[in-house]
């Protein structure tokens, strides 16, 4: 139960089309109606999806007292697959072809033999699938926070996310939209009258000889400025190292930050690949500085955030603002079994990340940005700063 105990990993989605002020028995009945094993996906794969009560892989018990905690719906989605792995299919096909062509002079299969081999493999796959031998089950906890209209999914990967969001949209007749760095920036811009400024942003060039007009990993079908997530991590790195480790937020609180444990960098032009550095403080290693001086941008970073006396340790994926490996530290007098407080802490974690990113957005569209960009460029190109770095 990742949302109720232990470390956290999730992506977030905004929920629209759900006008209730609280979850009710009817919503619990919908979970029961679409419980695991009862609902097939809309694809042609041997996949079935359904809800779980959230306690274990076979939990199909739902009720308001169990599944609604502090205004949030907690459950899980189980994805059942029943298909022969492609590697095994290929092996069977080669075996069939070898048997069929052993009397061929050239050992090359004819068109008819290829078709015969394929038919034999399909028949064998159907027989094996019927036995349940290749039946696999995976569960992915979800947390639907009605207070913020945010759905948290403890899963990743296009197929998993697709199955989960499809089930939720069909069950509750809602619309889900993925929260990313770009959507968060645009939402902030709408509320602060900076929409045109954010909408016009293009990837920044921090190293003149490494001009970037577009980022290799950007979704070509999206107009959201998700590249701001990468620039945010670079700005945060620069700010923590050169200016301050305490940053003011839009709600007049402050967050103290430190980059720790892991750092993944990648060339935005797709020319020099990517690298992941693991260390207590990876940004202090010369190889990390060499990477950003060559034009690579941060795509993922471990960090520690402290806000209003509460500490969060997490790994942040830049473009999606997805969180993994997150640990919530409670005060000494807090009850670790207090689920209401656990939900509040998850809300504070997500809010803290968003507010910190929004603080960068304010800098990015502010009048002082050209000066800040020049400082970052100078920092990246500073040979003296590089010489001061400890050896890897």
N, C-alpha and C positions, 0 to 999 in steps of 0.2 A: 504494500500500500504506500507507494512513494509519496503521495500527497499528504498522508496522515502520519508518516514516520520515515526516518532515514533521509538519505540525500535525494535531491530533486533533479529532474531533467524534463524539460517540456518546451513545446512551441505553443504560441497563443493565437487565438482567433477571436475576432469580434463577432458577436451574435446579434443579428437584427431580425425583426419579425416576431419577437416573443414579448408580448405586452403585459404578462402577468407580473404582479409585484412579489409573489412568493410561489414556490413550488407547492403542488397539491397532490392529492391522491390520484388524480387523473394522470399526472405526469409519471407517477410510480407505475400505474397500470400500463402506460406506454412502454416502460422499460421491460415489464413482464411480457408484454405482447411481442416484443422484439428481442427476447432473451437469446442467449448464445445457442447456436445450433438450429435456430428456427428461421433465419433470414439469409437468403442468398444475395450475393452482390449482383450488380447489373452487368458484370463482365462475363465472358465465356469461360473463365478459369474455374477450376474446382475449388472454389472458395466460398465459405459461409461466414457471416459475421453476426454478432449479437451482443447484447449487454450482459454483464456480470454484476453481481451484487458488490464486488470490490474486495472481498476478503481473500479469495483464492480462485483457482482456475475453474472450479466447478460450482462456484457460489451463484445460485440463481434465486436467492431470497432478497426481496426488495421491500422496504417500507420507509415511511417518512422519517421516523426516528433514527433509522440506521443510515440512510442515504442522503439526508439533507442536514448539513452541519453549518451553522452560522450563516444561513442564507445561501449556501452553495451546495449544489448537487454533486455528490461524489459517487462514482461507479467505475466500471471498467468496460472495455470492449474486447471481446475475444475474436480472433481471426483464425478460422480453421482452414487449413489447406490440405488437399488430398491429391497429390500429383507426383509422378515419378520425376526425380531431378534430371535436368537436361544431360548431365554427365553420364548418368546411367543409361538414358535413352541412346546417347551416341555410342556407348560401348556395346549395347545390344545390337544396334544397327550394323556396326563393324563385324560383329560376330555372325550375324545373319548373312551379310555379304560374303564373308570369308567362306562360309559353308556352301553358298550358292555358286560361287565362282571357282571352286577348287578344281573343277574339270575343264574350266575355260583355258584355252591356250595362252591368252594374254593376262589371265587373272583379272581382267577389267570387266566389271559387271555391265550387262546389257540394260537397256531401259526397262525391259520387262522384269529383270532380276532386281533392279533398284526398287521398283514398285512392289514386288513381292516381299522384299526385305522390310520396306516401310510398313506394309500391311501386317506383317508378322510382329513387328515391334509394337504397333498400335494395339493389336490384340493382346499381346503380353502385358502392356501397360494397363489396359482395362481390367485384366484378370488380377494383376497385382494391386491396383487401386481398390478393387472390390474387397480384398482381404483386410483393408485398413492399415496395411503395413506402412504406407507413406503418409498416414494421417498426422498432421502436425498442428499443435495449438499454441498460440501466443496471446497473452493478454496485455492490454495497454490502458492503464488507469486514466480517467478523465476527471476534471474538476470544472464545473460550470458555475461561475460566480455571478449570481444574478445582480449583485450590488454594482458591479462594474461592466456587466454584459460581456464578460470575457470567458472564453472556453480555453482551458489548459489541457493539452493532450501530451501524455508522457510517452511519446513515440516519435520516430523520425523516419525519413525515407518517403519517397513519393507514393509508393503503393500502400504503405501502412496509413499514412495521412489521408490518402484518397478514400480508402475503405472506411476509416473512422468518420470523416466528415460527411461522406455520403449517407451513412447510417443515421447520424444525428439529424441531418437536414431532412431525410425522409420521415424519421420518427416524429420529430417535433415541428415539422413544416417551418423551419427557420432558414436563414441564409447566413453562411459563415464566410468571413473574409480574413485572410491571413494577415497577421500583424508582422510587419517587417520594419527595418530602419526607415525605408522610404515612406511607408504609410504613417508611421509615427511622426516623421518630420512634417508631412503634409497636414496631419491632424493638428499638430502644434501650430503650424503656420495659419491654419484657418481661424484658430482661436486668438491669435496674436496679430492678425492683419499683416502677415508676411507671406501670404500664399504665392503671390506673383514672384517674389524673390526666391522662394524655395523651388517653385516650379521651373524657374529658369536656370537653376544650378546645373553645372556640368562637372565632371571629375576634375579636381584641382591638380595642377602640376607643381609638385614640390621640388623636383629636380629638373632644371631647365633642359638639360640634354636628354631627359627621359619623359618627353611630353606624352600625356595620356588623354586621348579624346574619348575613349570608352573603355570599360573594364571587362576583361575576358569572361568573368564568371557572371556578368549581369544577364538577367533573363531578358532575351530579346523581345519577348511578347509583353513586357511590363514597362510602363512609363514611370514607375515609382523610383525615386532616387536612392535606391538601396546602397549605392556606393558610399553614401554618407556614413554608413556604419563602419567602413574601413577607415575613412578619414577621421571619424570619431576616436577610434582606438589609437591612431597615430597622434592626434591632438592630445589625448589623455596622457599618452606616454611622454610627450614633450612637456606638457604642463606639470606632471608629477616630478619629472626630473629637473626642470629648470625654474619653476615658479612656485608652486604650492601643492601640498597634498590634500588640501581642504578646499572644496569647491562649493560655492553658493548655489542653491537650487531655486526653482521658480516659486516654491511654496514658502520661501524664506527660511527653510532649514538648510543644513549643510551636510555634506557627505565627505568623509575622509576615505581616500582610496589608495590602493597599492596594487601593482601588477605582479602576479606571482605564478609559480608552478609550471605553467605551460604557455607557449606562444607559437602560433602558426602564421607564417608569412608566405605570400605568393606574388609572383610577378603579374601585374594587371594587364600586361600585354600578351601574356601566355607564352613568353619566350624562355624563361629561366626556371620554370617549375616552381615548386613550393618546398618549404622545409618546416619541420616542427622541432622546437627547442624545449627541452624539459630541464628545469633547474629550480632551485628555491626562488631565485629572482632572475628569470631568463633575460629580461631587458637589460641586465647589467653585464651580459656576456658580449664580447667583441663580435662574435658571429652574428648576433642579433643586430648590432649596429651596422655591420657590413651589409647585411641583407637589406635594411631599409635605405642605406646609402646607395645601393644598386638599383633602387626603385621599387623594391617589393613592398607590399602593403600588408598590415596585420589583418588576418581573417578570423582569428580566434585567439582569445587571451584569458588566462586565469586571472582572477582579481579578488581582492578583499575590500568590501565596502562596509563602512560603519556610519550609521545615521540614527540620530536620536537614541544613542546608547546601544543599538542593536547591531551585531556584526553578521555579515553574510559572506561566505566564501563560495565562489562560483567560477564557472568557465562560460564566457560570453561569445557566441558566434556573431560576427559583426553584422552581416547583411540582414539576417533574420531576427536579430536580437533574441535568438534562442538561447536557453540556459541549460547547462548540464552540470553534474557534479556539485550541485548547490547544497551547502550546509547552513542551517539556520542555528545560530547560537542564542540560547535563551539565558536570561538573567538567572542568578543563583536561586532566587525565590520563585521562579516560574515552574509550573508543573509540566513536565515533558509529555504528560498524557492528556493535557488540556487541548482538545481538538479545536475548540473555538479559537484559542490563541494561535494554534498552528495555522489555521486558515487566515487569520489576521496577519501572521508573519509572511505567508506567501503573498498576500496582497501588498505588504510593505516592500518585499523584495522586488516584485515587478514594478511597483511605483518608483522605487529608488533608481532602478536601472533606467526607466523612462525619463525621470526627471534629470538624471545625469546626462543622458543623451540629448535631451531638450536644451540643457545648458550649452552644450556644444552647438546646437542648431542656432541658438541666439548669437553665439560668437561668429558662426559661419556666415550669417547674413548681415552681421553688424558692420558699421563703418570702419571698425578697427581691424577687420579681417585681413586686408592686404598687408598690414604691418605684422599681424600674427603669422600669416603665411610666410612672409619673408624671414621671420625669426625661426620658423620651423625649417625652412630651406637652409638657412645658415647653420643651424644646429646639425642638420644632416650632412652638410659638406665640411664641417669643422674637423680638420686633421688633428688639431690639438685635443678636441674632445675625444676623438678616437684613441689617441695615445694614452689618455687617462683611464681608458677602460681596462679592467683586469683581463688577463689572458683566459681563454676558454679552458 
